[in-house]
């Protein structure tokens, strides 16, 4: 029974460790991808003293844009502009911020977030009047795909435009869904009387997010003095500081599970030594050394560890791929920003976790195995 309990405890320990790491990593990746997808990795804007939802118009030359695109780790650069406005429809009003993009903007992220309709079709004649609104805004204003509404742009004098809903999206982030709608960059240019080459800013997409800070510095070195490059971590410090705090959960779960595994393995080893005390005494009387005896019991412990790890890893892999393919375990998106439990882990991380657990356990098991040296051959044989 003690052997079965030990194997079961080890299996549950490695299962809990792998799934905890996979869930926390998947959760961080999902939230990070949403922030990156909506705002870009690096934003180029004019360095204004006053803070506003609308950026001062800027224009970079083609040679400057090419230099940024040739910066290591940079994938592409897209123009955008934003404009505050008020939606008036069905006797309701709602203040929003319209983010304008053009045909060069890759709408892959928006395509994944669409729940009804489609992304903006820039090839259509009415592309400048198409918008995407969030599911939260659509529900509050009782709107659906194909409906139109009047939007009043906050400026002097106030301008209004009739816009048509081409798609409904949801990011499950209340701040984003409540504030933003997506529209055409040309629409904002016309409303703000901007030149054809002027934009509110540029979004820079990068490949390796771990090099975000270095890439931000490299991009900023290229820009002229009035402009600045701000990365998404600096734009959303609260979100990313919160995600960093989650790393502590990995360590806590790992320590707790290792302690559980150690308690069971140490108990199993001590019970095994006590049950085999007569055998130990007899082998000592025949000339077997304490070190060799300790190796025998440690090898037996390694067998139990291996057995438990095989079962635990198998369960973890099955559960991991089951959740990735079915999204069976759900979450409240209003609290967690995602509608399901995201999981993500690499093979080398699984191997690292297994190796760390085995190394720590074997190192600690050396201490109780020293009990063998205190067993007297004379007393054990006499007792038998």
N, C-alpha and C positions, 0 to 999 in steps of 0.2 A: 504493500500500500504506500509506503513512504517513497518508493521509487516512482510509482505512478504520479503521486502528488508532486514530486520534484520535476518530473518531465512536463506535467501540466502547467506548473508555475513558470518554468522556463519558456514554454510555448506561448503562454499568455503575455509574458514579459516582452519577448521580442515582437510579438504581434502588436502590443500596445505601443512600443517604441517606434516601430516602422510606420504604423498608421498615424501616430501623433505627428511625426515629422512630415509625412505625406500631406496630411490635412492642413497643418500650419503653413507649409510651403505652398500648397495649392491655393490656400486662402490669400496669402500675401501676393502670389502671382496674379490671381484674378483681380484683386483690388488695384494692384499696380498697373496692370494692362488697361483697366478702365480709365485711370487717370492719364496714362500715356496716350491712349487712343483718342481721348476727347481733347486734350490740351497739347499733345505733342510732347517730345522729350525736352526740347529747348525752344524758348520763345524769344524772338528778336523784336524789340519795340524801342520806341524813343524814350530816353531817360527823362521823364517828366517829374517835376516836384509834386504836383497835385495828383492825387489818386482818383481815377475815374474808370467806369466800365468801358468807356470809349477811348481808344488809343489815338494819339496824334498821328496823322497820316505820314508815312515815310515811303521812300522809293529807293530800292537798291538797283544798281546797274547790273546788266547781265554778267559782266566780268566778275563782279563781286559775288553774285549768286553762284557762279561756276567755281569760284575759289572756295566758298563754303561747302559746296557739294563734293569737292575734291579733298576736303579735310578727312583724315583717317577716322573711321567709325561712323561717318555721316552717310545716311542712305539717300535722303532727298530733302528738299525744302519746298514748303507750300505757303502761298500768301493767304491771309485772312483779314477780316475786319469785323468789328462788333458794334452794335448800335442798340441803345435802350429804346424800348417801345411799350405800348399798352395795347393789348388785344381787347377789342370790343365786339362781343357776339352774344346773342341770346340774352340780351339785357344784363350781361355780366362783363366785368372788366378784369384784366389780369396783367400785371406788370411783368415783362420778360426781357431777356437780352437775346437778340438775334445774332448768331454767329454766321458770317457770310464766307463761303468758300467758292472756288471756281472749278472748272472742269479738270484741272491738273490734280486736284485733291483726291487722293485715294480713299474711297469710302468703304474699305474693307471692314473697319471697326463698326461703322454705322450699319452695315449690312447685317452683322451679327446681332446687333441690338434691335433691329426692326422686328416688331411684332405684328404689324399690319401695313399693307401697302408696300412701297419700295423707296429706295433712296432717290435723291434728286436726279432727274434726267436732264443733263445739260444740253443734250441734242434737241430737246423739244423747243417749240417756239415760245412757250410760256415758262421757260426755265427760271426766269427772274422772279416769277410769282409763286414758284413752288417752295414749300417749306416742310420741314419735319418737326413735329411737336412730340413731346413726351406723352406717354400713356397717362401719367398723373395729370398733366394739364388737359389732355383730351377728355378725361373722365370728369374733371371739375367743371369744364366749360361745355360738356355734352357735345363733343365734336368727334368726327370720324373721317376716314380717308375720303376725299372727294369734296368735303365741305370747304367753304370759304369764309373768310372773316375780314374785318377791317382792322388794320394795325396803324396806330397813331405813333409816329416817331417823335421822341422827346427832343425838341429843338425849337428855335424861334426863327420864323413862324413854324407852328406844328404842321407836319406833313403826314398824310395818310395814304395807305396803299391797300388794295384788295389782294389778299394772298390766299392760295389754295393749298390744302393739306395733301401732300403726296405720300406721306408715310408717317407712321406712329412708332416711336422707339421707346425703349426703357433701359436705363443703366442700373436700376435699383438703388441709385444714389439719390437721396432726396434733394440734396443741394443742387446737383446737376439737373435732375428732371424738373425741379420746380422753377429753375431760373432760365434755362436755355431752350431756344429753338434754333434749328439750322436752316439757313437760307442761302441766297445767291450773293456773291461778293459784288457783282455788278449792281444789284439793287441798292446796297449800302453806298456804293460809289455815287449813284445818281442822287440818292437822298442827301448825302453830305457834300455834293458838288465837288467830288474828288476827281483828279486827273486819271486817265486810263492806266497809268503805271503806278499810281499811289495805292497803298494798302494800309491797314491798321497795324500789321505786323507779319512776321513769318514764323511758321512752325518748322522746326528741324527734327527730322526723325533719325534716330541712330540705331545701330545694330546691337552693340553690346551695352546693356544698361549699367553694367558694373563700372564702365568707363565714363559714366555720365559727367562727373565733375571735371575730369581732364578734357573731355570733348567740349564742355561749356567754356572752359578757359581758352581752348584753341579757337573756337568760333568767335569769342569776344575779342581776341587779338586781331582778327581780320576786320572787325567792324570799325567804322569811323567813330570819332569821339562822342557824338550825341546819342548813339545807339548803345543798347546793352543787351546781353544774352542772359536770360533767366531760365534755369532748368525747372522741371516739374516738381522736384523735391523742395526747392525754394518757394515755389508757388503754392504748394499744398503742404506746409510743414506739419500741420496737425495730423493729417492722414498718415504721413510717412513716419512720424515719431511714434504714433500708435502702433504701426506695423512693426517697428523695431522692438517695441516692448514685448511683442508676441514671441520673440526669440527666446525669452526667458522661460516660457512654457515648455519648450523643447528640453531644456536642461533639467527643469524640475521633474518632468515625466521620466526622463532617462534615469536620473538619480533614484527616484522612487522605485522604478521597475528593477533596477540593478539591485537595490536593497532587498526587494522581495525575492529575487532569484538567489541572492547570496544566503538569505536566511534559510531557504529551502535546501540549497545545496550543502551548506554547512551542517544542517541538521541531518541530512541523508548521509553525509560522510562520517559524522560522529557516530551515528547509529550503526553504520556499516563497520566501523572500526571496533566498536564495543561488541557487536555480535560475532566478530571474527577475532576476538582477543586470543582465544585458544590457538587458532591457526597462526596468528602473529607470533605467539610465544614459541610454538613448535618450529616455525621457520627461523626464528632467532636462534633457537637451540641448535639448529642444523647449520648455523653460520651465516644466515642471510643478514645483510646490513640494513640499518634503519633507512638509509637513503633509498635502497632498492625497494624496500617495503612501501615507503611513501610513494614511490613511482607507481607501484601497482594500484594503490587506491586512487591516485590522481588520474591514472589512465582510465580507471573505471568511471571516475567523475567526468572525464572528457567524453566518454561514451554516452553518459546521460545528457551532457550538455549538447552533444551533436544530435542526439535523438530529439531533444526538445527544440533545438533550432530548426531542424528539418520540418517538424510539424508546424512550428510557429511561422516560419517563412512561407510555407505552402499556404497556410490560412491567410496570411497577409497579402500574398500575391493574388489569390482568388478574390478576396474582398476588395482589393485595390482596383482590379480590372472590372469587377462587377459594378463598382460605384462610378468608374470613369465612363462605362458604356451605357449605364441605365439611369444615373443620377437618382438612385432610389431614395437615398437619405436627403430629406429636404430641410431648408432653413427658412426663417422668416426674413425676406429681403428688406423689410423696413428696418431691421435691426442689424443684419449682417452684410447688407449690400449685395448679397448673392442669394439665389433661390434654391440652391442645392449645396451639398458639402463638396467643395472642390478638393481633389487630391492630385499631387504631383510629386514624384520622387525619381531619382535616377538609380541605375544599377550600382554605380560605385558608392552611392550613399548607403544603400542596403548592405553592401559588403563592409563598408566602414563601420556601420552600427553593429553588425555581427561580430566583427573583429574586436571592436572596443569592448563589447559585452564579454566575449570569451576571455580576452586578456585580463580584464579586471577580476572576473570570477576566479580564474586559475591562480592569479596572484594572491588573492585573499585565501583561497583554499589551502595554500601552503601552510598557513598558520595552524588550522586544526589538524592537519596531517602530522604535525610534530608530536601529537599525542602518542603516536606509535612508539617513539623513543622512550616514553615513560612506562611502557608495558614491560613487566618483568617476566622473562620466560619461566623462571622457577615457580612463581606464584600462579601463573595461568595454567601451567601443566599440572601443578599440584592440585589446583582447584578442579581441573577436569577429571 
